[in-house]
Amino acid sequence: MPETNSNREDVVMMTQNDLIKAFRPCIIRAPKQFGLTCLGCFIALEYYRQSKTGAAVAMLDMTKMPNHKQGVINYVDARCKELNIGRVSADGFILDNWRSDKQTRRILRELKTEYKNIPIVILESVDDCTQIANAIEIEDDEVVETLYLWALTRSRIRELVVAYLQEIDTLDDNLVTKKVIEDIDALNIHRTPLNCLLILKLGLAGAFEQKLTVSTKFDHAKTL
């Protein structure tokens, strides 16, 4: 269920590794800037790393794919060649930059016709968060599992902070995490990795600037 659902406390969470181990047709939806493209890249990379046969999942950019049969075939062949895999070695496709319109639905139809029984994961960014639970338009009667990418929890934000500050010993991880969460909540923006990193960079830049100012004033005082 989406994060905005009133029954969100009853949700059963899953990780990207769960999908990697059981790759299957589904739609992953999230507001823009939540990192769907990064998620798709991670799933494709980890699927290849964990494969014992050298099989891979090909990530396809919907904005670059022609919307006719031969164009789709040529694009997929070129992508498989780029990944150094044969078409038969593709265990699935990840469609990035999905937009629900006539052209993309035609591309999806051509993919399903040409590459039967190959699971397809669709990554769809949603402009209006209030509409995130609306059904995606697909030109068939197939019922596809829909997953939703949620904002970062406090523990996940702390993991990001710890990784970012690993070479800075003078700052307390817990205090920085608290500050990042407070700033994001005050700005009323989503707890996405991108927003957390922006707050971190701005906060550290401000902290270093403040230290530099204090140091300069101290040196000036000593001179006097």
C-alpha positions as CSV (number, residue, x, y, z in Angstrom):
1,M,0.0,0.0,0.0
2,P,1.1,3.6,-0.5
3,E,2.6,5.5,2.4
4,T,-0.4,7.8,2.4
5,N,-2.8,4.9,3.1
6,S,-4.8,5.2,6.4
7,N,-3.9,1.5,7.2
8,R,-0.2,2.1,6.8
9,E,0.6,0.7,10.3
10,D,-0.5,-2.7,9.1
11,V,1.7,-2.8,6.0
12,V,4.0,-5.7,5.3
13,M,7.4,-4.2,4.2
14,M,9.8,-5.8,1.7
15,T,13.2,-4.9,0.6
16,Q,14.8,-4.6,-2.8
17,N,16.6,-7.9,-2.1
18,D,13.2,-9.7,-1.8
19,L,12.5,-8.6,-5.4
20,I,15.9,-9.6,-6.6
21,K,15.5,-13.1,-5.2
22,A,12.1,-13.5,-6.7
23,F,12.1,-11.2,-9.8
24,R,8.6,-11.0,-11.1
25,P,6.2,-8.6,-13.0
26,C,5.3,-5.6,-10.9
27,I,4.9,-1.9,-10.9
28,I,6.9,0.2,-8.4
29,R,5.5,3.6,-7.8
30,A,6.8,6.6,-6.0
31,P,6.6,10.4,-6.1
32,K,9.3,12.1,-8.2
33,Q,12.8,12.4,-6.7
34,F,12.4,9.3,-4.6
35,G,15.1,7.5,-6.4
36,L,13.3,5.0,-8.6
37,T,16.1,5.1,-11.3
38,C,18.7,4.4,-8.6
39,L,16.6,1.5,-7.3
40,G,16.3,0.0,-10.7
41,C,20.0,0.2,-11.3
42,F,20.7,-1.4,-7.9
43,I,18.2,-4.3,-8.6
44,A,19.8,-4.9,-12.0
45,L,23.3,-4.9,-10.7
46,E,22.6,-7.1,-7.7
47,Y,20.6,-9.5,-9.8
48,Y,23.6,-10.0,-12.0
49,R,26.0,-10.3,-9.0
50,Q,23.8,-13.0,-7.4
51,S,23.2,-14.9,-10.6
52,K,25.1,-18.2,-10.9
53,T,24.6,-18.5,-14.6
54,G,25.6,-15.0,-15.7
55,A,22.0,-14.0,-16.5
56,A,21.0,-10.4,-16.2
57,V,18.1,-8.0,-16.0
58,A,18.2,-5.3,-18.6
59,M,17.2,-1.8,-17.6
60,L,15.5,0.0,-20.5
61,D,14.8,3.8,-20.7
62,M,11.3,4.3,-22.0
63,T,12.2,7.8,-23.2
64,K,14.7,6.4,-25.7
65,M,12.7,3.4,-27.0
66,P,11.0,3.7,-30.4
67,N,7.3,2.9,-30.2
68,H,7.2,0.2,-32.9
69,K,8.0,-3.4,-33.1
70,Q,11.4,-3.3,-35.0
71,G,12.5,-0.3,-33.0
72,V,11.8,-2.1,-29.7
73,I,13.7,-5.2,-30.9
74,N,16.7,-3.2,-32.1
75,Y,16.8,-1.2,-28.8
76,V,16.7,-4.3,-26.7
77,D,19.3,-6.1,-28.8
78,A,21.6,-3.0,-28.5
79,R,21.1,-2.9,-24.8
80,C,21.9,-6.6,-24.4
81,K,25.0,-6.1,-26.5
82,E,26.0,-3.2,-24.3
83,L,25.6,-5.4,-21.2
84,N,27.6,-8.2,-23.0
85,I,24.7,-10.7,-22.7
86,G,22.7,-12.5,-25.3
87,R,19.0,-11.9,-25.6
88,V,18.3,-15.4,-24.3
89,S,20.3,-14.4,-21.1
90,A,18.0,-11.6,-20.2
91,D,15.9,-12.8,-17.2
92,G,13.8,-9.7,-17.2
93,F,13.4,-6.1,-18.1
94,I,13.2,-3.0,-15.9
95,L,11.3,-0.1,-17.6
96,D,12.6,3.2,-16.3
97,N,10.8,6.6,-16.9
98,W,7.4,5.0,-17.4
99,R,4.6,7.4,-18.3
100,S,1.1,6.2,-18.8
101,D,0.4,7.2,-22.4
102,K,-0.4,5.5,-25.7
103,Q,3.2,5.3,-26.8
104,T,4.6,3.6,-23.7
105,R,1.7,1.2,-23.6
106,R,2.4,0.2,-27.1
107,I,6.1,-0.4,-26.3
108,L,5.0,-2.6,-23.4
109,R,2.7,-4.5,-25.7
110,E,5.5,-5.1,-28.2
111,L,7.9,-6.2,-25.4
112,K,5.3,-8.7,-24.1
113,T,4.7,-10.1,-27.6
114,E,8.3,-10.4,-28.6
115,Y,9.7,-11.6,-25.3
116,K,7.1,-13.9,-23.9
117,N,7.4,-15.1,-20.3
118,I,10.1,-12.6,-19.5
119,P,9.0,-10.6,-16.3
120,I,8.9,-6.8,-16.6
121,V,9.2,-4.4,-13.8
122,I,7.8,-0.9,-14.4
123,L,9.2,2.1,-12.5
124,E,6.6,4.9,-12.5
125,S,7.1,8.4,-10.9
126,V,4.0,10.1,-9.8
127,D,3.6,13.9,-9.9
128,D,0.6,14.1,-7.6
129,C,1.1,12.1,-4.4
130,T,-2.6,12.0,-3.7
131,Q,-3.1,10.1,-6.9
132,I,-0.4,7.5,-6.2
133,A,-2.9,4.7,-5.5
134,N,-4.7,5.1,-8.8
135,A,-4.4,2.0,-11.1
136,I,-1.9,2.3,-13.9
137,E,-3.3,2.1,-17.4
138,I,-2.2,-1.1,-19.2
139,E,-3.8,-2.4,-22.4
140,D,-4.7,-5.9,-21.2
141,D,-6.6,-7.6,-18.4
142,E,-3.5,-8.7,-16.6
143,V,-3.5,-8.0,-12.8
144,V,0.0,-6.8,-11.9
145,E,1.4,-6.5,-8.4
146,T,1.9,-2.9,-7.4
147,L,4.6,-1.9,-4.9
148,Y,5.3,1.5,-3.4
149,L,8.6,3.1,-2.5
150,W,8.3,4.8,0.9
151,A,10.3,7.7,2.4
152,L,13.3,6.9,4.6
153,T,12.7,5.9,8.2
154,R,14.8,7.5,11.0
155,S,17.1,4.4,11.1
156,R,17.7,4.5,7.4
157,I,18.5,8.3,7.5
158,R,21.0,7.5,10.3
159,E,22.7,4.9,8.1
160,L,23.0,7.5,5.3
161,V,24.4,10.0,7.8
162,V,26.9,7.5,9.2
163,A,28.2,6.6,5.7
164,Y,28.4,10.3,4.8
165,L,30.3,11.3,8.0
166,Q,32.7,8.3,8.1
167,E,35.7,10.5,7.5
168,I,34.6,13.2,9.9
169,D,35.2,12.2,13.5
170,T,34.3,15.6,15.1
171,L,30.5,15.3,14.5
172,D,28.1,13.2,16.4
173,D,26.0,10.8,14.2
174,N,22.9,11.0,16.4
175,L,22.9,14.8,16.6
176,V,23.4,15.2,12.9
177,T,20.6,12.7,12.2
178,K,18.3,14.6,14.5
179,K,19.2,17.9,12.8
180,V,18.6,16.5,9.3
181,I,15.2,15.1,10.3
182,E,14.2,18.4,12.0
183,D,15.2,20.4,9.0
184,I,13.3,18.2,6.5
185,D,10.2,18.2,8.7
186,A,10.4,22.0,9.1
187,L,10.7,22.4,5.3
188,N,7.8,19.9,4.8
189,I,9.6,17.9,2.2
190,H,9.9,14.1,1.7
191,R,12.5,12.1,3.5
192,T,14.2,11.0,0.3
193,P,17.9,10.2,0.0
194,L,18.4,13.2,-2.3
195,N,16.8,15.6,0.2
196,C,18.8,14.1,3.1
197,L,22.0,14.6,1.2
198,L,21.2,18.2,0.3
199,I,20.4,19.0,4.0
200,L,23.6,17.2,5.0
201,K,25.7,19.1,2.5
202,L,24.2,22.5,3.4
203,G,24.4,21.8,7.1
204,L,28.1,20.7,7.0
205,A,29.0,23.7,4.7
206,G,27.4,26.0,7.3
207,A,29.1,24.3,10.2
208,F,32.6,24.5,8.5
209,E,31.9,28.2,7.6
210,Q,31.0,28.9,11.2
211,K,34.1,27.2,12.5
212,L,36.2,29.1,10.0
213,T,34.6,32.4,11.2
214,V,35.3,31.6,14.8
215,S,38.8,30.5,14.1
216,T,39.5,33.8,12.2
217,K,38.1,35.9,15.0
218,F,40.2,34.0,17.5
219,D,43.4,34.5,15.5
220,H,42.6,38.2,15.1
221,A,42.1,38.5,18.8
222,K,45.4,36.9,19.5
223,T,47.1,39.3,17.1
224,L,45.6,42.3,18.9
